[in-house]
Amino acid sequence: MTTALNNPGAPMRVRGIQKRFGAFTALDNVSLDVAAGELVCLLGPSGCGKTTLLRCIAGLERQDSGELYLGERDVSLLPPQARDYGILFQSYALFPNLTVEANIGYGLTGSGRDEVRQRVGQMLELVDLVGSEKKYPGQLSGGQQQRVALARALAPAPSLLLLDEPMSALDARVREHLCTELRQLQRRLGVTTLMVTHNQDEAMLMADRIAVMNNGKVEQYATPQAIYDRPATPFVAEFVGQGNWLPFSRNSASHAQVGGLNLRLADDAGVATSGRLFCRPEAISVNPPVHEENLFPAKVREITFLGNRCRMSFELEHLPGHPLLAELAPEAMPRLGAQHIWVALPPRSLQVFA
């Protein structure tokens, strides 16, 4: 065991992982690279394969085929204890009959008493729990229990940290605070981290890159901004954030026909000749002060106040029966005025899906 706060994080490579449970394919040829010191989120709905992938990496499940590398080591067939990772489960899995310091030091077998005491002290300071070492888990809040579990996972100075929905048991305010704390701590330590979550806000807040999973496959692996701004598939577009969809047919390289409307497209919108156009609600301009392209009359259906923003449902007059959403700041509401408005769908905000 080292007395440094952490070993340098090691890169991780996942190559062609397949996993089946009977007739069900949980992982279908999954590959991804995680750089040293990077925090990657596996994001997707329940049953998409993200937890199975984490368990295969941890050695808690054996993949049917494929390889796993941590640094230059092939760990594909190694037992969990030989893979050099720390893991934080959804339930934290603390021992209720052990004190905080005993929980943190539990994995430090083979070290002398003084060395364990020193390491536990470092971990308590790291997670801001100095003074709580003699308490038991039942005497701590949910957020404090999570910090103890995190300290225990980090105590052996692993090359890889695995997080299995670590925030799901916390309320929204505590969750956001701890997400920020955990991200800052991970950056400071430089430990390579893989985190499973179904919460897109957590993934956006914490990740260097996000692997969006669906039906056992990675549909897109990119930075949070790239996934939000340019989703690779309709599933990614619908799963991450809100969106509007418009059926279209291409009538030229630069224009699309949507009902009775002719919309100009950006040069990089996509090449499909028919399908659906995708547009984020916040990209839509409502009653723009100057003329914009793709400007059409519309009728307001409903406005919902959401605190720091307002969501407006509307219909384009030339596309009745097809409600769309726009989001705007509350201070923009007074200029909406009457029920009849003008909206602009900027070409740069329209993405084509076949």
Buried (B, 14 or more C-beta within 10 A) or exposed (E): BEEEBBBBBBBBBBBEBBBBEEEEBBBBBBEBBBBBBBBBBBBBEEBBBBBBBBBBBBBBBEBBEBBBBBBEBEBBEBEEEEBBBBBBBBEBEBEEEBBBBBBBBBBBEEBEEEBBBEBBBBBBEBBEBEEBBEBBBEEBEBBBBBBBBBBBBBBBBBBBBBBBBBBBBBEEEBBBEBBEBBBEBBEEBBBBBBBBBBBBEBBBBBBBBBBBBBBBBBBBBBEBEBBBBBBBEBBBBEBBBEBBBBBBEBEEEEBBBBBEBEBBBBEEBBEBEEBBBBBBBBBBBBBEEEEBEBBBEBEBEEBEEEEEBBBBBBBBEEBEEEEBBBBBEEEBBEEBEEEEBBBBBBBEBBBBBE
